[in-house]
Amino acid sequence: MRRLIKRAIYILGKDKYKYFLLQLAILVNSFLEAATIGLLGPFIALAASPKLINRQETIASIYEYLKERTFIQSEAKFVALIGLIVIIIHTSRTLLSLLIQQKTHDFAIRLQRDLQLRLLRAYLHAPYSIHLRKNSAQIIHTISGETSTFSQGVILASLNYSVSVTMFFFLGALVIATDPLACLVIVVMLLFVGVIFYLLRHKAPLWGKTLSRTNKEIIRTIQHAIGGIKETKVMGCEIYFENKFQEYAQRAMIIQRERHDFSRIPKAFIEILTIVSVVGLICIILFISEGNQFLIAKLGIIGLVAMRLSGSSNKLSTELTLLRSSNYVIDSLYNELRSSSETRELEKGTEKYAVRGGSFSPGVAKKKIAFLERIDLCNVSYRYPRSDKDAIQNVSLKIYKGESIAFIGRSGAGKTTLVDIILGLLKPSSGDIVVDGVTSIYEAPKAWRQMIGYIPQSIFLMDDTFVRNIAFGVPDRLIDIDKVNHVIDVAQLRDVVNQLPNGIETRIGERGTRLSGGQRQRVGIARAMYHDSEILVLDEATAALDQETEKSVVKAIKNLGLTKTLITIAHRLETIKDCDRVYVLDQGRIIRMGTYDQVVLRGEEKELEISE
């Protein structure tokens, strides 16, 4: 339990002070409610018989003190004063209770929002290798689902739990002062509730974990069904995904029903026990308290306390069930927030925004990299986690500024892994990448990535306008429309734009469904050119284009400036004829290098054309 508390405090971050302040407000509110009930009973008794003032030593002394020093000169005025105090305390408590409820609700909502942002930052800035091991359904569920579970099921439930516990404490003290026998009844009620939860103590955490796993599978099933909707419909797989969804949804429904029923069972027994205990207690008090002048006050206090404790008991059982079933999420969120070393830097507010090459670029690098001459890959090796073999083995090469190189080889040769290392997405197991013989790219990874434009084989397009997909990640106020139009012309997209109903302001659909495969690739190329990167990495970027368009686009990219450096993974060997050097990879090693004529045309062409 201590470990969970420490981790929950870590997840709260700077909000932990607001949380403790709410706990203090709850304590004060519970005390005021107990004081209201404690004064209400004597007030009723004194209102019915003011003469009782002189028969109770403490009340009589207070009355005499006020009579000598204030305008309170009669018993009726003294009773009225007590009534006024009850009204003031009760009104203050009610207003404070409303304020606490509002602040608690706002706190939970803001906490969920802040947690979602912290997690998104953690995932966005986590090492690329982490994303290779995680699926998007798990990430989406953590950000959207588990943050809600933590804010509502842990934090909000713990605050409501505190309300019930502090109420039990203060009202219990009041009952002890009023009648010890009534206190014994309350203890029996608490023991009854405690026995129920003890017998089923392992159920609630199991429900929470199982429901979380089930919800992840539901999201994953939806992603698979809708994400591949074309294949789903063509292959007639609709029923398969419907059945999978129904299976997981049914499982989730059963868990939610069991958890709900469990939280409601104690309520019924508590209500029955409360009525039986209170009525029986009153009968006993009436039997043994004949002639007690404050009997009405005592019965009034016990009745009010019993009603309030009954409601608190019901709430306590509900919140305790929710709290126990949600505890699993503390470890999950704690591990996710701690998984990225860059997360702590972001939480300190170091992340800002900058303009790169006339465009918007997130993240100001603390250290700059000046690429003036060459990039050196020095004995670079890389092994994926849980693998027993290097994907890249002791690769060394030089890339000079303004030249173009290509990587070719069979499927699984290591081309994409090597490019991911050059992009700075994967850190070598050994070796280094050094710019101009001075700076390792891993000393300033943000600055390095800001210099690179990446054009993959499958371009990611947002369900947004044409212009926003080109100026990817740029706020509207910073988009350079002239530059957008220029790269549209260079990427040969002008005819496409002219056919769109609203031009560059046309929404192109999720993943660019309104565009053809070749058009989507050209949007990706235009995007890379818009950001004016010094280094362009083409990962099979022109594979979806026809040969004529491919040649013209590659030529246009090359002619953008003499200082542009191109790194290409090629599918069709025709596209790399103009490269300065070609590297052939096999099993993570460079086995040949040279010009296109040296590597491809001298007896190697047939073998290389069956590359991926």
N, C-alpha and C positions, 0 to 999 in steps of 0.2 A: 504494500500500500504506500509506503514511504517513497519507493521508487516512482510509482505512478504520480504521486503528488509533485515530486521534483520535476518530472517530465512535463506535467500539465503546466507548471509555472513557467518552464522554458518555452512552451508553445505560446503561452499568453504574452511573453515578451514584455514590452513596456506597459501593456494593458493590465499587468498583474496588480498595479497600484490601484487602478479603478475597481478591479475585482475586490480587493481587500476593503476599499472604501464602501462598496456596496454591502459587504458583510457587516461592517460597523453600523451602517444605517439600518440594516435588518435587526441587529441587536437592540438598537435604541427603539425601533418601532415595536418590537416584541415586549420590551419593558413597559412602554406606554400603554399597550393593550392590557397587560396584566394589571397595571395601575388603575386603568379605567374600570375593569371588572372588580378589582378590590375595593374601589370607592363606591361603586354602584350599589352593592349589597347594603352597606351601612346607610347610604342615602335613602334607600327605600324604607328601611326599618325606622330611621329617624323621621322621615316624612310622615309615616303612619303614626308615630308616637314620639313627638319632640322631647317629652319628658325623659326619654331614655338617655339623653345627653348626660344627665347627672349620675347615671348608674354605671357609666363606663369611665374608669379613671383617666385614661389617656385623652379621650374626647372631651371630658369635663375640664381637664386642665387647659386644653387648647381653647375651649370656649371662654373660660375665665380670663385667659391672657388677652384674647381679642376684645372681650367686653371692657376691659380696663383701658385699652389703647386705641380702639377704633369705634366706628359707628355701630358695630354689631352689639346691640343692647338687648336683643331678645333671642329666644331659642329658635323662633321661626326664621329670623334673619340668618342665624348661624347655619341652619339646614339649607336655606336658599344659597348661601355661600358655597356650601359643599356641592350643591347641584351645579352651580356655576363652574366650579373647578372641574367637575366631571365633564361638563360640556366642553370646556376649553381643552382638556386633555384628550377627550375622544375626537374632537374636531381636528386637533393637531395631529393625532395619530392617523386619522383617516386621510388627511391631506398628505402626510408623509408617506403613507402606504401607497397612495396613488402615484406620488413622485417616484418612489422606489420601483414600482411596477413599470413605469414608463422608462426610467433609466436602465432598468434591468433588460427590458426588451430591446432598447436602443443599443445597449452594450453587446447583446448577443448578435444583433444584426451587423453592427460594425466589426465585431470580432470575426465573424464569418467572412465578411468582405476582405478584411486585412489578411486573414489566413489564406484566402484564395489568391491574393496578390503575392504573398510571400512564397506560396507553393509554386505559382506560375514562374516567378523569378528564379526559384530554385531549379525548376525543370529547364527553363530556357538557358540558364548559365551553368548547368551541370555538364560534366564532361560528356562528349558525344558517345563514348563507350557505354555510359549508363543507358542512353536511349536505345542502344542496340539490344539491351537485355529487357527493356520494359515494353509492354504493348500500350497502344494509345487508349484502350478501354480502361486499363488500370489507372492511367494518369488522369483521364477525364473523371473517373469515379472518385479518385482521391480529392481532386480540386472541387468538384461540385457536390459530391455526396458525403465524404468523410468530414469535410469542414462543417457541413450542416449538422452532422451527428455530434461533433465535438462542441459546437456552440450551443446547440439545443439540448443534446442528450447528456453532456458532461457539465458545461459551465452553467447553463440556465437551470438544469436539474439540480446541480449542487447548491445554487443560490436558493431555489425553492425548498430544497432539503434543509438548508440552514434556517429558513423561516419556520419550518415545522419543529426543528430541534430546539431552537431558542424559545419558541412558544411553549413547548413542553417544559423547558427548564423553569421559566418564570411562572407559568401557571401552576406547575408542580409546587414551587415554593409558596405560592399563594394558598394552595389547598392545604399544605402542611400547616401553615399558620392558622388556617380556618378550622380544619378538622382532620386529624391524623388518619381517621378511619377512611375518609374519602381518598386520601393519598394512597392507601393500600389498594383501593379499587383501581386507581390509575396505574399502579405498578402491575397489577394483574392484567390489565388491558395491554400494556406494553409488552409484557412477557408473551402474551398470546400472539401478538403481531410478530414478535421476534422468533417464536417457534416456527411459524409458517415460513418466514424467510430463510431460516436456518435449514429447514428440510429441503427447500428448493433452491439453495444458494448457488448451485452449479448450473442451473438452467439458464438464468438470464445472460451470463457472459457467453454461453454457447449459442444462444439465439442471436446475439449481436454479431459474432464472428461469422456465423453461417449466413446471416442476412447480407452482410457486406460482400462475401464471396459470391452469393447468388446475384446481387445487383451488378457486380462486375461482369458476370456472364451474360446478363440481360443486355447490358450496353454493348458487349462484344458481339453478341448475336445480331443486334440491330445494325451495328457498323458493317459487319460482314454482308448482311442481306442488302442494305441500301447502298453501301459503298461499291458493291459489284452488281448493281441493279441490271446492267445490260446482260452480263453472264447469267445472272439469276433467272431472268425472263427467258433468254434463249435456250438455256438448258432445262428449264422447267423445274427449278429448285424451290419454288415458292413454298410448297407444302413442307419441305424439309426445315426451312427457317421458321415457319409458323409453328411446327411441332417443337422445335428447340426452344423458341420463345415461350410457348405455353408451358413447357416442362419447368423452366426456371421461374416463370411468373407464378405458377401453382405452388412451387416450393416456397417462394417468398411470401405468398398469401398465407400459407399454413403457419409459418414462423410468426408473422405479424399477428395472426389470430391467437396463437398460443400466448404470445407475450401480452396481448391486450387482456385476455381472459385471466391470466395470472395476476395482473395488476388490479383487476376488479374484484377478485375473490375476497381479499382481506377486507374490502370496503363493506361488503354485505355482513360479514361476521362482526366487524367493529360496530356497525350501526345497531345490530341486535344486542351485542354485549353492552353497548352504551346505555340503551333504554332500560335493559334489565338491571344493570348496575345502579344507575341513577335512581330509578324508582325504588329499588330495594334499599338503597342507602338512605333515601329520604324517609322511608318507613321506619328504618332502624333509628334514625336521628329523632324522629317524632316520638318514638317509643321511649327513648332514654333521656330526652331533653325536655320533659314537661316543666313548665315554668321558666324556661330560658327566654329572656326578653329579646335577645338578638337572634332568635330562631329564624325569623323571616330573612334577615341579612345573610345568615349562614346558608339557608336553603337557596337563596337567590344566587349567591356566589357559586355554590356547587353546581347549580343548574346551568349557569352561564359557562362555567369552566368545562363542564361535561360536553355541552354543545360545541364549544370551540375546539376542544381536544378531539372530538369525533371527526370534525372536518380536517383537523391537522393530521390525524391518523390516516385518513383516507389519502390525503395529499402525500403524506410521508411514504405510504406503500407504493403509490404510483411513481413518485420521483425516484425512490430507491430502486425500483425495478428498471426504470429507464437509465439510471446512472450505472447500475451494474452491467446492463446489456450494452452500454456504450463505452465502457472502460477500454475495450480492445483498441479503440481508435487512438488512444493516447500514444501507445507504442508506435502505431503506424505513422501518425503525423510527426512524431518526434524523429523517427528514423529518416523520413523523407526530408524534413527540414535540415537535418544534420548531414545529409548525403552529399551536398555540394559545398566545397570549400569556399566558393565565390558567394554563397548565400549570405554569409556573415558580412562581407564587404558591402553588399547591396543593402542590407538592413541598416547600415550606418549612413546611408544616403549618398554614397559616392557615385552612383550612376547618374549621368547627365546626358545631354544630347548635343550633337555637334553637326556641322555642315561639312560634308566631304565632297570636294569636286563640284561645288554648286548644288549639291543634293543633301538630303537629310540622312544622317547615319546615327543610329543609337550607340551610345557608349563612347565616352572620351577616354582614350588610352592614356595612362599615366606616363608611359614611355613611348617615344616615337621610334620608328624604324625608317632609315633612309636607304632606299634601294637604288643604288647608282650603277653597280657593275654586274654582280652575279649572286646567285643563290647556290650554296654548297650543301649537298646531302652527304653527310660524313658517317659512313659505316652504319647506316640506319637499319635496325631490325625491329620487328613488331610481332607480338604474339597475343592473340585474342584471349580474354579471360576464359578459364576452364579448358583451354586448348593445350595439347602437348607438343605442338609443332609451330614453328614460326611461319606467319603468313608472308612476311618480308624478311629476307635474309641478307644482312650485310651489304646493303645497296649504297653505292657512292656515285655521285654524278654532279655535274655543274650545269646550271641554267643561266645563260647570260641575258642581260637586259635587252629587250627588243627582239629576241629570237623566238622561234617557235619550235617546240619539240612534241613528239608523239610517243605514246606508250601503246604497244600492240602485244598480242599474245593470246593463247587459248583461254577459254573460260576457266576461272579459278587460278589464273597465273599470278594474281596479286595486283593487277592494274588499279582497280578501284581503291584497294587498301593503301597503296602507295600514294595515290592522289589525296585520299583522306588525311594522310600524314602531312603531305605538303600543304593542305588547306589548314592545318593546325587543329583538326578535329580529333585526331588520335595522336597521343604522345608516344614516341618510340620506346620500346623496351630497353634499347641501347642505341647509342649514336645521337646525332644532333643535326639540325638544319640551321645554317648560319648565313646571314645576309652580309655581303661585302666583307666577309672574313672577320666581322666585328661582333654582330649582335645575333644571339640565338633567338629564333622566333618565339621560343617558349618563355623568354624573359618579358616579352610584350605581346601576348597572343591577341589582344584586342586590336592593337595597332597593325599587326600582321594581317588579320582577317579583313580589316578595313581597306587593305590594298588589293583585295582579290574579288573578282566577279566570277560566280560559279553558275554554269549552265548545264544542268543535268539532263539525262535522257528523258526523264518524265518530269515535266515542269509542273510545279504546284501553282495553281491559280485560285484566287479567292472568288467567292460569290459576290463580286463587286464590279465596279465600272472598269472599263478598258484602261482608262488613264491611271486608276489607282493600282491596277495590277502591274503596270509598267513602272510607276514610281512606288514600288513595293515598300511599305513601312514608312512612307513620308507623309507627314501631316498635310492636309489640303492647302494650308496657307503657305507652305514651303515648296509646293510643286511648281517646277519651271515648265510651263506649257510649251514654250518655244523649244526647249530641249526634248520634251516628249515628242513633239512633231518631227524633230530632226531624227531621232532614233527610230521612229515609225517608218520614215522614208528609207533609212539605211537598212532596216530589217525587212524591207519590202512588204510592209503591212498597210500601205496607203489604200490599196484597193479594198482590203478587208474593212478598214475603218469607214470608207465611203459607203459600203453596203449595210452598215449597221444603222438602225433607225435613229439613234441619238448620237452617232459618231463616237468620239472617245468617252462620252458619258454613258454609253450603253452598258448595262449589266450583262456579263458574259456567262452567268450561270455557275453553279457549283462545279469546281474543277474545270471550268471553261467549256461546259457542254455545248455552248452555242458555236464553238470554233472547231475546226478540223484538227487532226493531230499535228499536221505541219504548221498550221497557224498558231497553235499553242506553243510550239517550239520557238517560233519567231518572236512571240511575245516574251518568252524567257530570254532570248538573245537581246531584244530591245531593252529589257529590264537591266541586264548586266551592263549594257552600253550606257544606259541612263546614269548609272552610278559612277561612271567614268573611272573604272578600276585600272590600276597599273598592270595587273596580271589577270588574264582571263583563262579560266579552266573550263574546257569543254568536255564533259563526260558523255560521249556518244551524242552530243548535243544536236547534231544535224541528221541523225539516223532516220527521222520521220519525214525529211524533206526529199523532194525529187532531186535528181542529180544536178539539173541546171540551177535550181534555186539554191541548192546546197553550195555549189561553186561560187555563186554570186554573193551569198551571205558570208561565206568564209573569207572571200576576197575583201568584202566590205569591212569585216572585222579587222583584218590585217592592215587595211589602209586607214584605219581610224587614227593612227599615229605611229611614227617610227619607234616610239618608246614602249609600245605595248608588247607584253610578253605573253605568248600563248602556250598553254599546256593542254594537250589533247589526248583523250582516249578514243581510239578510232575503231569503227566497225567496218566501214568500207575503206579499203586501202587507197582507193583513188583520191580520197579527201586529204591525204597527208603527203601528197607529192611535193608540195611546196615547203614542207617542214625542213628546218635546218638540220635536225637530227631525229632519228627514230631509234627507240629503245625496244628491244624484244624481251619480254619477261616470261619466265617459266618457273613455276613452283617458288615464287617469291624472290627469284634471282634474275639479274640482268645477264642474259646469255649472248646477246649481240647488240651492237650499236653502230650507228653510222648514218650516212645520208639515205634517202629513199632508194636510190639506185644501188647502193652498196648492200643494204639489208634486204630489200624486197625483190629486186630484179635479178639477183645473181643466184638463181636456183632455189630460192626460199619461198617464192610467191605461192605455190600450191599449198604448202603447209600452213602459211599464215592466213590464207583466206578463209579458213574454217575457224578462225578465232570468233569470240562471241560478238 
